[in-house]
Each structure stands twice: as C-alpha cells, then as structure tokens.
Amino acid sequence: MTTTTSSVPVKSARITTEGDELFYEIRGKGHPIILIPPAGGDGWHYAKIAEILADEYKVITFDRRANARSTMNNPQNFEMSQQSRDVVAVLRAAGETSAFVFGNSSGAAIALDVAKTQPQVVRAVIAHEPPTARVHPKSKKWQSFFGHVYAMSFRYGSSMAALRFFFGIEVPALKMIKATAEPNAHQKLSKDPYIEPKAATDFLVRQELLSITNYLPDPDRIKQNKVQVVMGVSDYALTKKTWLAEITQLLAKQLDCKVVTFPGHHGSFLDMPEEFATVLRSALKEVAQNNQK
C-alpha cells in the first residue's frame, strides 16, 4: 500500500518471518538505510527524519516484533539474534541485500548485534546511545536498577515499572514525554492497528528490558567482520556526563571508531528532526566515503 506523509510517498507492507508479521515502510530512493526503533519498537518514531532523508536515501523503517503494528504471536521470547534476523528479513522484503543501519537506544544495541551476527547486510552501523549496562564501569549498579524495574512490574504492574525505568535512566523526562506526544497521537489515528498498549508495555518490561540492558556487544568480532561503526551520543548526555554517554565513549574506544555528537537528547529525532537528520546525513556521507577507499 502506498500513502503520502507530508510530500513524501510512503509504501507500507508486511513480511512474515519466524512466526510473526513485521510491518515496514519505505520512503524515497537511493542508497538504502534501515532505522531500528528503540523501546516500544515503533518505526513511526522515525517518520520525520525518514521524510527528510528520503530526498537522498531509500529509508526503511519497521515495527519490531511484538510491538506497534507488527504482530505478537505467542509464545514470545525476546532474543537478540532473532531481532537481528528480523532486520535481514525486512531488508530482503524491501528488495535490498545490504544497507546502512541506524539504531537508537534498544535499536542501537540491536544494530551492534547485526554487525556481529549479520555483517553481510551491513554497509555501516551508526549506533546512538545503546543502553548496554554491562559495558559501564558501574555495571552492577545499573543491572541492579533494571532488575528492580523488572521485579516491580510483577508487584505493581508494567506501567508503574515503565515509569520507574523512564525516570531513572538519566534522560530529560519532561522533554522526552513532550517529544513522544505526536507518535502517541499517531497510534490512535493509524489505519494500521497497533498492539494493545498493556501487552506492549508488558513485553517491554518483562521481555526486552533485561535482554537489552544485559547484552554485551562484541567489539572484537565486529572488527573481525570489518564492519564500519560510528557511535552516536546526544549533546545532552555529553553535557550531563550520563551513563549513556560513558557507555557510548567506552564502546567507541573498544571499536576504535568515531563518536558523533547528535543534537538534543536521547530521543531528539522526534523533537529536533531537521537538526538530527543533518548530523545523521553527514555521518552517512562520511562512512560511504570510507567504504570507497
């Protein structure tokens, strides 16, 4: 199905893989880039930057399994390697064998796993603030926090646990809430049905949370795979010296790669799309030039 968002035509479709249907959208033509969504798994969070980049790139967005407009067929068991295989499945459905890979937050952790397990589909990876707590010098502190959030979901419910998570991860909570207002409104207006919010929140807190935050990237394997990686960090995280900034910088050292500073905060592809897309476009051009050397 082809629709138009703003002035950019959007082709939407579904691909069935490993027991679920994954919803995806394509905007523009050119070098392909796939954007892996963060917690909540909603590819529409990238709609604004996808529209901006579509003048030069074939931008592929998708909803991760058990999230948003994709399906949640039981049993569900979050598995990082399956998340990476899903990226490959969406790419192939979109008619591509390889692409630039961008991910924010949970999506950044998955992007690093794609670089490890599916290097054949990666032209380069840009990973923006992966919440991989085991990389942090105070990993036990952060793993304990996420473990508490997980346990809290069974005592007080996943919504309360998600709030504890949101206000405990050193992001500007009020700005993030404001930034997500439009995507939340989109869910209510979407012609493509979304998974029921409680089920999605349960999945996030009880399935995804510990798998993502306990995930340990493999820099040696990624370098052996000769995958070019750029680590992304927000201006907010750098200024405040948050744990996400520290993880990003540590991974950059381990990968011997560049760190690019993005404007705004952890989710500013939502509220500063023009500025965010400008930095992402610049990073893509640089990695493309490096690939040609």
Rosetta blueprint (number, residue, H / E / L):
1 M L
2 T E
3 T E
4 T E
5 T E
6 S L
7 S L
8 V E
9 P E
10 V E
11 K E
12 S E
13 A E
14 R E
15 I E
16 T E
17 T E
18 E L
19 G L
20 D E
21 E E
22 L E
23 F E
24 Y E
25 E E
26 I E
27 R E
28 G L
29 K L
30 G L
31 H E
32 P E
33 I E
34 I E
35 L E
36 I E
37 P L
38 P L
39 A L
40 G L
41 G L
42 D L
43 G H
44 W H
45 H H
46 Y H
47 A H
48 K H
49 I H
50 A H
51 E H
52 I H
53 L H
54 A L
55 D L
56 E L
57 Y E
58 K E
59 V E
60 I E
61 T E
62 F E
63 D L
64 R L
65 R L
66 A L
67 N L
68 A L
69 R L
70 S L
71 T L
72 M L
73 N L
74 N L
75 P L
76 Q L
77 N L
78 F L
79 E L
80 M H
81 S H
82 Q H
83 Q H
84 S H
85 R H
86 D H
87 V H
88 V H
89 A H
90 V H
91 L H
92 R H
93 A H
94 A L
95 G L
96 E L
97 T L
98 S L
99 A E
100 F E
101 V E
102 F E
103 G E
104 N E
105 S L
106 S H
107 G H
108 A H
109 A H
110 I H
111 A H
112 L H
113 D H
114 V H
115 A H
116 K H
117 T H
118 Q L
119 P H
120 Q H
121 V H
122 V E
123 R E
124 A E
125 V E
126 I E
127 A E
128 H E
129 E L
130 P L
131 P L
132 T L
133 A H
134 R H
135 V H
136 H L
137 P L
138 K L
139 S H
140 K H
141 K H
142 W H
143 Q H
144 S H
145 F H
146 F H
147 G H
148 H H
149 V H
150 Y H
151 A H
152 M H
153 S H
154 F H
155 R H
156 Y H
157 G L
158 S H
159 S H
160 M H
161 A H
162 A H
163 L H
164 R H
165 F H
166 F H
167 F L
168 G L
169 I L
170 E L
171 V L
172 P L
173 A H
174 L H
175 K H
176 M H
177 I H
178 K H
179 A H
180 T L
181 A H
182 E H
183 P H
184 N H
185 A H
186 H H
187 Q H
188 K H
189 L H
190 S L
191 K L
192 D L
193 P L
194 Y L
195 I L
196 E L
197 P H
198 K H
199 A H
200 A H
201 T H
202 D H
203 F H
204 L H
205 V H
206 R H
207 Q H
208 E H
209 L H
210 L H
211 S H
212 I H
213 T H
214 N L
215 Y L
216 L L
217 P L
218 D L
219 P H
220 D H
221 R H
222 I H
223 K H
224 Q H
225 N L
226 K L
227 V L
228 Q L
229 V E
230 V E
231 M E
232 G E
233 V E
234 S E
235 D H
236 Y H
237 A H
238 L H
239 T H
240 K H
241 K L
242 T L
243 W H
244 L H
245 A H
246 E H
247 I H
248 T H
249 Q H
250 L H
251 L H
252 A H
253 K H
254 Q H
255 L H
256 D L
257 C L
258 K E
259 V E
260 V E
261 T E
262 F E
263 P L
264 G L
265 H L
266 H L
267 G L
268 S H
269 F H
270 L H
271 D H
272 M L
273 P H
274 E H
275 E H
276 F H
277 A H
278 T H
279 V H
280 L H
281 R H
282 S H
283 A H
284 L H
285 K H
286 E H
287 V H
288 A H
289 Q H
290 N H
291 N H
292 Q H
293 K L
